[in-house]
Amino acid sequence: MPVAAGGSSGGLSPKQLGDAGWTCFNVPGLGVHCAPPGQAWPPTEPVVQLLYFFNTTDPSSSVPDFTGTETLIRADIFNGQPCPTQPGESYTDLSSLGLNYWGCHHR
């Protein structure tokens, strides 16, 4: 999946992705996340990649605020692996969001 070079803020916006067929939605407290076209949402695949925008809660925002990627691993195959790119260095249990996944944000 193409990602903005360097993973720095800017470039893409949720609106651009939505216009290209991505599914974008607000995650309370974590900003807008976008799933690629053709990927079921809520997810069912073992591993899912999302793009996220921490500085907006509006899935139709045209502000170029790409923040990074998030890797989701389905709970039944998650093995406690570390997430060295977020505080605490562990994946986050996403069951409180109604997802049977663990997530790790990458900037």
Order of alpha helices (4+ residues) and beta strands (2+ residues): alpha-beta-beta-beta-beta-beta-beta
